[in-house]
Amino acid sequence: MKSGNGNGNGKPRTRIVIVGGVAGGASAATRARRVDANAQITLIERGPAVSFANCGLPYHIGGEIADRDDLLVTTPKLFRERFGIDVRTDTEAVSIHREAKSVTLRLADGSEEHLEYDRLILATGAEPVVPPFVRRRYRNVASLWSLTDMDRIIDTLSDRDDAKAVVIGGGFVGLEVAEQLIRRGVTCTLVERNAQVLRTLDPEMAIEIAHELRNQGVDLRLGESVTGLTADGTDDDLVTGVQLGEETLATDLVVLAIGVRPRIELARDAGLEIGESGGVRVDPWMRTSDASIFAVGDCVEYEHAVLGKATCVPLAGPANRAGRVAGAVAAGAEVRPMTPVYGTNVVRVFAKTAASTGLHETRCRAEGIACRSVFIQASGHASYFPGAQPMLLKLVYTPSGKVLGAQGVGGAGVDKRIDVIATAIHFGGTVDDLAGLDLAYAPPYGSAKDPVHMAAFVACNDLESHPRIVPPDLDLDGFQVVDVRTAKETERLPLEDAIHVPIDELSQRLGSLDPERPTVTVCHTGKRGHIAACQLKSAGFRHVRNLTGGMLVRSRIADVTNREPDDQTPSRT
């Protein structure tokens, strides 16, 4: 495509300038081109790569993605030849002049240039949080946010067969890096100042990931804070130790995975409105407080569908969708607005998968949202078909049955179930809707009663008092607790002050129980407890409840409770 001031028909070409590439900016640029074949589109990227798979960076460190070039999603050459987009890498936008409709650029040689626009799209993304104990630039301390960061980490480890690394932060990136360092043969310690990893999950769900990390050889330090770094006495630029209070961990590499914050300086200095959550405020068409300027990606705040308010969600999916909307509108199209987000996410941690969507119970309580929740344990596909792997699924819903969120931890198939529930949330679904879904079934893929169905059935039973459930952390003092597990189960995981009546003996031993006392039935996962509760209710017991999640979840909660109290602020945006 030829550049110029007209489109061949005497009409001026729309000048669209996009600041930032990767997900949101690259999507906006190509969408704008598909809408307007004659627009003059310029994409500014301060780094050397305009569009790369930053979510894939950890996997090249561990060698799972062998070829570095596979991380380059789109090159400047392809942008120019296929889309006619002028890409300028190693160029930084340093200021916006709204009245003049221009952007000042700083080029690689230090010189400056002014670039005029009709529409400006900001895709400046987010930046890693650098903690105060990192007082200078060290050769072997890195975040993992760019190809350059990745290269530094690999170079640091390249000549070491016995390398030690400390990863600080237990969010997505921290877990992925720890996994890949172990894969590479590096001795790895992961430090998380909160009492759990993955704060997208409730504590009793996240503890399974903590167990997996430890089982795979990660030295996991929960509830501990890094207080400083120690450098080599002969080389101040090389860190040799990470201080945890009075303890010092010897290390060859430190990876900072504490979290990210929106990169909003350019927008803020231009006088654009910043939202309460710290991102650039935009409307549903990604327009900022200046109608000529749009913003997308990790630098903005999105409307959260379940919370009903704007929040920062630094995930690639929303960034790509927002870029598509902004690119189309900037090029003159009328499109549907950006859909609200739910924060749907998934991460692999060795042999386990953890995923969630919407709100977890901890967030509901913090926001004052009334909720109920149920747990079920199931297999990813029919249990009789070889290779079935267990998963624990938690469903969160309102007292009226509207789905608020879900979490899953386990083997294969967790992601599929969370995606199904995310779809239900998108359409305002209820637990009844989930129970009635027509899902694909064959033994290698699922079960006739899918885990989604099972979770929904339990929730429906709860709301219909057939019977009601009680949370797994309930104080059972004062209840008649009927434990219907086998003798071996109760010996392995005892429950004090419970009346032990195996489920197959319950009908013969009803006379030993008091039908007038408030009663809670308990088993390992909640399934046999439900059967027992129904049986007791049919036998005339007045106040019967089933402990959702059973001893499986109750023991996890006890494990969490016995750890250090969580009095820290979240480590991930």
MIMIVEX-681021 format. One record per residue (C-alpha): x, y, z. Coordinates in Angstrom, 2 decimals. Example, Ala and Ser with C-alpha at 12.3 -4.5 7.8 and 13.67 -1.06 7.14 Angstrom:
REM residues 2
((12.30, -4.50, 7.80))
((13.67, -1.06, 7.14))
END
This chain:
REM residues 573
((0.00, 0.00, 0.00))
((1.26, 3.44, -0.86))
((1.48, 6.19, 1.68))
((0.22, 9.66, 1.10))
((-2.35, 12.19, 2.19))
((-5.22, 10.93, 0.08))
((-6.94, 7.66, -0.76))
((-7.18, 8.20, -4.52))
((-10.63, 9.78, -4.28))
((-9.47, 13.11, -2.94))
((-10.40, 12.22, 0.65))
((-7.73, 12.50, 3.34))
((-6.51, 9.23, 4.80))
((-7.30, 8.64, 8.47))
((-4.09, 8.73, 10.48))
((-4.15, 6.04, 13.18))
((-1.22, 5.86, 15.57))
((-0.92, 2.92, 17.94))
((1.48, 3.01, 20.88))
((2.45, -0.52, 21.91))
((2.32, -3.87, 20.17))
((2.15, -7.40, 21.61))
((-1.52, -8.39, 22.09))
((-3.78, -5.32, 22.26))
((-1.81, -3.01, 19.96))
((-1.17, -5.61, 17.27))
((-4.82, -6.68, 17.28))
((-5.94, -3.04, 17.00))
((-3.59, -2.38, 14.10))
((-4.65, -5.34, 11.97))
((-8.34, -4.85, 12.74))
((-8.11, -1.19, 11.74))
((-6.55, -2.22, 8.45))
((-9.30, -4.72, 7.71))
((-11.89, -2.02, 8.35))
((-10.16, 0.75, 6.36))
((-7.86, -0.34, 3.56))
((-6.65, 3.23, 3.02))
((-5.93, 4.37, 6.58))
((-2.41, 5.48, 7.38))
((-1.56, 3.20, 10.32))
((1.63, 3.56, 12.34))
((2.51, 1.21, 15.21))
((5.08, 2.40, 17.75))
((6.90, -0.18, 19.89))
((9.64, 0.78, 22.30))
((11.11, -2.73, 22.29))
((12.79, -4.66, 19.48))
((9.85, -7.05, 18.87))
((6.45, -5.76, 17.83))
((4.39, -8.84, 18.64))
((5.63, -11.81, 20.62))
((4.09, -14.54, 22.76))
((4.95, -13.26, 26.22))
((2.85, -16.04, 27.76))
((5.26, -18.49, 26.15))
((8.45, -17.03, 27.62))
((8.75, -19.44, 30.59))
((8.47, -22.44, 28.29))
((11.50, -21.43, 26.22))
((13.52, -21.13, 29.43))
((12.75, -24.77, 30.19))
((13.18, -25.88, 26.59))
((9.57, -26.94, 26.08))
((9.43, -24.37, 23.28))
((12.76, -25.15, 21.67))
((13.02, -22.45, 18.99))
((13.11, -18.85, 20.19))
((11.73, -17.65, 16.86))
((8.49, -19.53, 17.56))
((7.74, -16.82, 20.14))
((7.69, -14.12, 17.45))
((4.02, -13.92, 16.53))
((4.29, -11.23, 13.87))
((7.29, -9.37, 12.48))
((7.56, -5.75, 11.28))
((8.20, -7.12, 7.78))
((4.89, -9.00, 7.77))
((3.04, -5.96, 9.11))
((4.43, -3.86, 6.26))
((4.04, -6.34, 3.41))
((0.71, -7.91, 4.28))
((-1.09, -5.06, 6.03))
((0.66, -1.91, 4.86))
((1.29, -0.88, 8.48))
((4.33, 1.23, 9.31))
((5.99, -0.42, 12.32))
((8.64, 1.47, 14.26))
((10.45, -0.63, 16.83))
((12.97, 0.66, 19.38))
((10.93, 3.86, 19.40))
((9.31, 5.27, 22.52))
((6.29, 7.56, 22.75))
((7.25, 10.08, 25.43))
((4.35, 12.55, 25.38))
((0.93, 13.22, 23.89))
((-0.18, 16.69, 22.75))
((-3.94, 16.43, 22.65))
((-4.70, 19.88, 21.24))
((-2.21, 19.40, 18.41))
((-3.13, 15.75, 18.05))
((0.45, 14.62, 17.96))
((2.78, 12.28, 19.79))
((6.42, 12.98, 20.54))
((8.62, 9.99, 19.79))
((12.13, 9.26, 20.99))
((14.10, 7.28, 18.44))
((16.85, 4.75, 19.07))
((19.56, 7.36, 18.45))
((18.07, 9.69, 21.06))
((16.55, 12.14, 18.60))
((12.88, 13.13, 18.75))
((10.10, 13.26, 16.19))
((6.51, 14.52, 16.27))
((3.87, 12.26, 14.73))
((0.36, 13.57, 14.07))
((-2.77, 11.46, 14.45))
((-6.50, 11.55, 13.89))
((-7.01, 8.57, 16.19))
((-4.57, 7.41, 18.84))
((-4.68, 3.96, 20.46))
((-2.69, 3.38, 23.64))
((-1.58, -0.20, 24.25))
((1.21, 0.56, 26.70))
((0.47, -2.57, 28.73))
((1.69, -3.19, 32.23))
((5.07, -3.35, 33.90))
((6.47, -5.73, 36.49))
((6.45, -4.61, 40.10))
((10.01, -4.08, 41.32))
((10.21, -4.39, 45.12))
((12.13, -1.89, 47.25))
((14.84, -4.41, 48.15))
((16.02, -4.33, 44.52))
((17.99, -1.10, 44.87))
((19.96, -1.33, 41.65))
((20.26, -3.30, 38.42))
((21.88, -6.68, 39.02))
((23.09, -8.97, 36.25))
((21.32, -12.03, 37.64))
((18.06, -10.45, 38.86))
((15.28, -10.29, 36.28))
((11.57, -10.08, 35.80))
((10.07, -12.10, 32.94))
((8.18, -9.62, 30.82))
((10.06, -9.44, 27.52))
((12.27, -11.44, 25.21))
((15.24, -9.55, 26.62))
((14.32, -10.65, 30.16))
((14.04, -14.24, 28.95))
((17.42, -14.08, 27.25))
((19.06, -12.72, 30.41))
((17.67, -15.60, 32.47))
((18.84, -18.21, 29.97))
((22.29, -16.61, 29.72))
((22.60, -16.60, 33.51))
((21.91, -20.33, 33.65))
((23.68, -21.41, 30.47))
((27.05, -22.31, 31.98))
((25.80, -23.81, 35.23))
((25.02, -27.48, 35.77))
((24.24, -26.99, 39.44))
((22.46, -23.63, 39.34))
((20.24, -22.41, 42.15))
((17.38, -19.97, 41.62))
((14.95, -18.08, 43.82))
((11.59, -17.11, 42.33))
((9.78, -14.37, 44.24))
((6.02, -14.46, 43.78))
((3.47, -17.29, 43.58))
((1.19, -16.05, 40.81))
((0.91, -17.37, 37.25))
((4.38, -16.34, 36.08))
((6.11, -17.42, 39.27))
((4.60, -20.91, 39.09))
((5.36, -21.30, 35.40))
((8.96, -20.19, 35.88))
((9.44, -22.54, 38.85))
((8.09, -25.44, 36.81))
((10.41, -24.71, 33.90))
((13.47, -24.19, 36.11))
((12.91, -27.63, 37.65))
((12.50, -29.05, 34.15))
((15.86, -27.50, 33.30))
((17.49, -29.11, 36.33))
((17.82, -25.94, 38.42))
((17.41, -26.11, 42.18))
((14.46, -23.80, 42.77))
((13.03, -21.99, 45.79))
((9.73, -20.13, 45.41))
((8.97, -17.42, 47.98))
((5.41, -16.10, 48.41))
((4.71, -13.65, 51.21))
((1.03, -14.62, 51.37))
((-0.15, -17.85, 52.95))
((-1.02, -19.38, 49.58))
((0.01, -19.43, 45.95))
((-2.45, -18.44, 43.23))
((-4.73, -15.94, 44.90))
((-7.17, -16.41, 42.02))
((-8.23, -19.48, 44.02))
((-9.69, -19.95, 47.46))
((-7.10, -21.25, 49.95))
((-8.46, -24.79, 50.15))
((-8.16, -25.08, 46.36))
((-4.71, -23.51, 46.12))
((-3.20, -25.90, 48.66))
((-3.27, -28.70, 46.09))
((-0.93, -26.65, 43.89))
((1.35, -26.06, 46.87))
((1.52, -29.82, 47.42))
((2.35, -30.36, 43.74))
((5.16, -27.81, 43.83))
((6.74, -29.49, 46.85))
((6.25, -32.98, 45.37))
((8.12, -31.89, 42.25))
((11.10, -30.58, 44.19))
((10.32, -26.88, 44.61))
((11.34, -25.49, 47.99))
((8.12, -23.55, 48.62))
((8.21, -20.82, 51.25))
((4.72, -19.54, 52.05))
((4.08, -16.66, 54.42))
((7.69, -15.49, 54.16))
((8.94, -12.14, 52.85))
((12.18, -11.25, 51.15))
((13.92, -8.56, 53.18))
((16.98, -7.98, 51.03))
((19.55, -9.21, 48.55))
((23.23, -9.84, 49.20))
((25.84, -9.31, 46.52))
((29.17, -10.96, 45.85))
((31.89, -9.12, 47.74))
((33.98, -8.93, 44.58))
((31.13, -8.01, 42.23))
((28.38, -5.64, 43.42))
((26.32, -6.36, 40.29))
((25.95, -10.08, 41.10))
((23.47, -11.28, 43.73))
((24.58, -14.36, 45.66))
((21.91, -14.49, 48.36))
((18.26, -13.74, 49.09))
((17.46, -12.75, 52.66))
((14.36, -14.13, 54.39))
((14.58, -12.48, 57.77))
((17.61, -14.05, 59.45))
((17.98, -16.77, 56.80))
((19.93, -16.24, 53.57))
((19.24, -18.44, 50.54))
((22.26, -18.93, 48.29))
((21.36, -18.31, 44.66))
((22.70, -17.84, 41.15))
((19.50, -16.30, 39.79))
((16.59, -14.26, 41.17))
((13.35, -14.04, 39.18))
((10.90, -11.33, 40.22))
((7.31, -12.47, 39.68))
((5.60, -10.28, 42.26))
((2.95, -8.91, 39.94))
((2.32, -6.12, 37.48))
((0.88, -2.61, 37.46))
((-0.71, -0.73, 34.55))
((1.73, 1.43, 32.58))
((-0.30, 4.63, 32.58))
((2.30, 7.42, 32.71))
((1.76, 8.48, 29.08))
((-2.02, 8.64, 29.52))
((-1.87, 10.28, 32.94))
((0.57, 12.98, 31.81))
((-1.76, 13.75, 28.92))
((-4.61, 14.39, 31.37))
((-6.64, 11.30, 30.54))
((-8.86, 9.95, 33.31))
((-7.48, 7.13, 35.44))
((-9.91, 4.77, 37.16))
((-10.06, 3.77, 40.81))
((-8.35, 0.44, 40.13))
((-5.34, 2.20, 38.62))
((-5.95, 1.65, 34.91))
((-6.94, 4.09, 32.19))
((-10.69, 4.66, 32.27))
((-12.43, 3.70, 29.01))
((-15.98, 3.34, 27.74))
((-17.33, 0.07, 26.23))
((-15.82, 1.06, 22.86))
((-12.42, 1.56, 24.48))
((-12.53, 5.36, 24.17))
((-10.75, 7.30, 26.89))
((-11.93, 10.64, 28.28))
((-10.60, 12.10, 25.00))
((-12.82, 10.86, 22.17))
((-9.87, 10.75, 19.77))
((-7.80, 8.52, 22.04))
((-8.46, 4.85, 22.77))
((-6.74, 2.52, 25.21))
((-6.59, -1.28, 25.34))
((-4.85, -4.12, 27.12))
((-3.21, -4.26, 30.52))
((-3.06, -0.47, 30.87))
((-6.85, -0.11, 31.13))
((-9.55, -1.16, 33.52))
((-12.43, -3.28, 32.23))
((-15.95, -3.72, 33.47))
((-16.09, -6.92, 35.51))
((-19.30, -8.75, 34.68))
((-19.79, -10.28, 38.12))
((-18.49, -7.45, 40.29))
((-20.38, -4.84, 38.28))
((-17.50, -2.37, 38.45))
((-14.29, -1.59, 36.60))
((-11.09, -3.41, 37.50))
((-7.70, -4.25, 36.05))
((-7.48, -7.70, 34.47))
((-3.97, -8.18, 33.00))
((-4.78, -11.13, 30.75))
((-4.13, -11.66, 27.03))
((-7.70, -12.63, 26.13))
((-9.34, -9.33, 27.10))
((-6.41, -7.40, 25.57))
((-6.93, -9.02, 22.18))
((-10.69, -8.49, 22.24))
((-10.30, -4.87, 23.32))
((-7.78, -4.28, 20.54))
((-10.23, -5.60, 18.01))
((-12.94, -3.21, 19.23))
((-10.68, -0.15, 19.40))
((-9.10, -0.81, 16.01))
((-12.48, -1.07, 14.33))
((-13.94, 2.04, 15.96))
((-10.79, 4.09, 15.32))
((-11.06, 3.15, 11.65))
((-14.66, 4.34, 11.48))
((-16.70, 1.16, 11.96))
((-19.76, 0.74, 14.15))
((-19.25, -2.39, 16.23))
((-20.63, -4.04, 19.32))
((-19.05, -2.84, 22.55))
((-16.39, -4.69, 24.48))
((-17.99, -7.41, 26.57))
((-17.37, -7.37, 30.32))
((-14.66, -9.67, 31.60))
((-14.74, -12.45, 34.20))
((-11.02, -12.97, 34.75))
((-11.10, -16.51, 33.35))
((-7.66, -18.05, 33.69))
((-5.76, -21.33, 33.67))
((-2.23, -22.39, 34.59))
((-0.35, -25.66, 34.41))
((1.85, -26.54, 37.37))
((3.67, -29.78, 36.58))
((0.99, -32.52, 36.50))
((-1.77, -30.27, 37.87))
((-4.01, -27.71, 36.24))
((-5.58, -24.82, 38.14))
((-8.26, -22.66, 36.58))
((-10.96, -20.24, 37.66))
((-13.55, -17.84, 36.35))
((-15.67, -15.12, 37.93))
((-15.43, -14.59, 41.68))
((-14.10, -16.95, 44.30))
((-15.65, -17.10, 47.74))
((-12.89, -15.03, 49.36))
((-13.52, -12.17, 46.92))
((-17.28, -12.40, 47.42))
((-16.84, -11.97, 51.15))
((-14.47, -9.05, 50.67))
((-16.97, -7.35, 48.36))
((-19.96, -8.06, 50.59))
((-21.60, -10.31, 48.02))
((-23.85, -13.00, 49.49))
((-22.84, -16.39, 48.15))
((-22.99, -20.11, 48.67))
((-20.57, -22.72, 47.37))
((-20.31, -26.46, 46.79))
((-17.44, -28.84, 46.09))
((-17.39, -32.02, 44.06))
((-14.63, -34.44, 43.20))
((-14.87, -36.12, 39.82))
((-12.77, -37.50, 36.98))
((-11.88, -35.70, 33.77))
((-13.52, -38.50, 31.82))
((-15.32, -41.75, 32.60))
((-13.55, -43.30, 35.58))
((-13.56, -46.78, 34.01))
((-11.72, -45.56, 30.91))
((-7.92, -45.70, 31.26))
((-6.13, -42.51, 32.21))
((-8.93, -40.85, 34.19))
((-7.52, -38.12, 36.45))
((-9.34, -36.61, 39.44))
((-10.31, -32.98, 39.76))
((-11.81, -30.89, 42.54))
((-14.40, -28.40, 41.32))
((-15.84, -25.56, 43.41))
((-18.95, -23.71, 42.26))
((-19.90, -20.34, 43.76))
((-23.43, -18.96, 43.37))
((-25.90, -16.53, 44.90))
((-28.68, -17.65, 47.28))
((-31.02, -17.30, 44.30))
((-28.88, -19.61, 42.16))
((-27.05, -17.23, 39.81))
((-23.54, -18.47, 39.04))
((-20.82, -16.18, 40.40))
((-17.71, -18.19, 39.68))
((-15.92, -21.50, 39.71))
((-12.52, -23.01, 40.41))
((-10.99, -26.29, 39.40))
((-7.78, -28.05, 40.36))
((-6.65, -31.44, 39.12))
((-5.65, -33.32, 36.01))
((-6.81, -33.22, 32.40))
((-10.20, -31.61, 31.77))
((-10.16, -28.83, 34.35))
((-9.87, -26.13, 31.67))
((-12.84, -27.52, 29.76))
((-15.13, -27.31, 32.79))
((-14.09, -23.78, 33.70))
((-14.67, -22.63, 30.11))
((-18.18, -24.11, 30.17))
((-18.99, -22.30, 33.42))
((-17.46, -19.06, 32.11))
((-19.82, -19.29, 29.15))
((-22.76, -19.74, 31.50))
((-21.69, -16.65, 33.48))
((-21.51, -14.68, 30.23))
((-25.17, -15.38, 29.58))
((-26.26, -14.79, 33.18))
((-26.67, -18.49, 33.85))
((-27.94, -20.16, 37.01))
((-27.09, -23.47, 38.63))
((-30.29, -24.82, 37.06))
((-28.98, -23.78, 33.65))
((-25.72, -25.63, 34.31))
((-27.62, -28.72, 35.42))
((-29.52, -28.74, 32.13))
((-26.61, -28.25, 29.74))
((-26.36, -30.71, 26.85))
((-22.66, -31.59, 26.91))
((-20.73, -34.00, 24.70))
((-20.05, -37.41, 26.17))
((-17.93, -40.40, 25.27))
((-15.80, -42.37, 27.76))
((-12.44, -40.94, 26.57))
((-13.74, -37.36, 26.91))
((-16.18, -37.08, 29.76))
((-18.95, -38.70, 31.76))
((-22.65, -38.96, 31.15))
((-23.00, -36.81, 34.23))
((-20.23, -34.30, 33.63))
((-18.39, -32.67, 36.56))
((-20.20, -29.45, 35.61))
((-23.50, -31.27, 35.97))
((-22.48, -32.82, 39.28))
((-21.51, -29.46, 40.78))
((-24.77, -27.97, 39.53))
((-26.81, -30.90, 40.91))
((-25.30, -30.40, 44.35))
((-26.02, -26.66, 44.19))
((-29.61, -27.30, 43.08))
((-30.08, -29.77, 45.93))
((-28.77, -27.15, 48.33))
((-31.16, -24.46, 47.13))
((-34.08, -26.90, 47.12))
((-33.22, -28.15, 50.65))
((-32.74, -31.64, 49.34))
((-30.88, -31.40, 51.65))
((-29.10, -28.13, 52.35))
((-25.34, -28.18, 52.56))
((-23.04, -26.64, 55.13))
((-19.53, -25.36, 54.42))
((-16.58, -27.67, 55.05))
((-15.09, -25.32, 57.66))
((-18.25, -25.30, 59.80))
((-17.77, -25.52, 63.56))
((-19.45, -28.88, 64.24))
((-19.71, -28.37, 67.99))
((-23.32, -28.95, 69.05))
((-24.30, -30.97, 65.96))
((-25.00, -34.66, 65.75))
((-22.26, -35.53, 63.28))
((-22.84, -38.76, 61.38))
((-19.67, -39.96, 59.66))
((-20.59, -42.50, 56.98))
((-17.07, -43.34, 55.81))
((-15.46, -46.75, 56.13))
((-13.38, -47.69, 59.16))
((-10.17, -47.41, 57.15))
((-11.09, -43.90, 56.04))
((-11.85, -42.71, 59.54))
((-8.63, -44.23, 60.83))
((-6.61, -42.45, 58.16))
((-8.40, -39.12, 58.61))
((-10.31, -39.05, 61.93))
((-13.13, -36.67, 62.78))
((-13.45, -36.07, 66.51))
((-16.81, -36.43, 68.29))
((-18.48, -37.94, 65.21))
((-20.78, -40.94, 65.29))
((-19.27, -43.48, 62.90))
((-21.96, -45.29, 60.90))
((-20.75, -46.65, 57.52))
((-23.20, -45.74, 54.77))
((-24.15, -49.37, 54.09))
((-25.12, -49.85, 57.76))
((-27.09, -46.63, 58.15))
((-30.58, -48.04, 57.56))
((-30.05, -50.72, 60.25))
((-28.67, -48.26, 62.80))
((-31.13, -45.38, 62.55))
((-32.37, -46.17, 66.04))
((-29.00, -45.20, 67.52))
((-29.37, -41.62, 66.25))
((-31.50, -38.76, 67.62))
((-33.95, -37.49, 64.94))
((-34.56, -34.26, 66.89))
((-30.95, -33.05, 66.99))
((-29.50, -30.83, 64.24))
((-27.50, -33.33, 62.19))
((-24.60, -33.03, 59.76))
((-23.62, -35.97, 57.57))
((-19.98, -36.36, 56.57))
((-18.08, -38.56, 54.13))
((-14.84, -38.17, 52.16))
((-16.11, -35.95, 49.30))
((-19.79, -35.27, 50.07))
((-21.40, -37.84, 47.77))
((-22.13, -40.53, 50.35))
((-22.95, -37.78, 52.83))
((-25.70, -36.62, 50.49))
((-27.13, -40.12, 50.26))
((-27.07, -40.40, 54.05))
((-28.69, -36.99, 54.52))
((-31.52, -37.90, 52.14))
((-32.02, -41.18, 53.96))
((-32.14, -39.48, 57.35))
((-34.52, -36.82, 56.09))
((-36.85, -39.49, 54.69))
((-36.72, -41.24, 58.06))
((-38.09, -38.13, 59.80))
((-34.92, -36.40, 60.94))
((-35.86, -32.73, 61.10))
((-32.70, -30.74, 60.65))
((-30.24, -32.54, 58.38))
((-27.37, -30.98, 56.46))
((-24.54, -32.43, 54.37))
((-20.93, -31.22, 54.67))
((-20.00, -30.17, 51.13))
((-16.60, -31.37, 50.01))
((-16.47, -33.78, 52.93))
((-13.28, -34.56, 54.80))
((-11.25, -34.07, 51.63))
((-11.86, -30.31, 51.68))
((-12.20, -29.99, 55.47))
((-8.71, -31.44, 55.94))
((-7.33, -29.00, 53.37))
((-8.87, -26.09, 55.22))
((-7.33, -27.35, 58.44))
((-3.97, -27.51, 56.68))
((-4.37, -23.92, 55.49))
((-5.49, -22.71, 58.93))
((-2.45, -24.24, 60.60))
((-0.13, -22.16, 58.42))
((1.06, -18.60, 58.91))
((-1.81, -16.06, 58.95))
((-2.21, -14.05, 55.75))
((-1.83, -10.41, 56.73))
((-0.18, -9.26, 53.52))
((-1.59, -7.32, 50.61))
((-2.10, -9.13, 47.30))
((1.09, -9.72, 45.35))
((-0.54, -9.65, 41.93))
((-2.55, -6.90, 40.30))
END
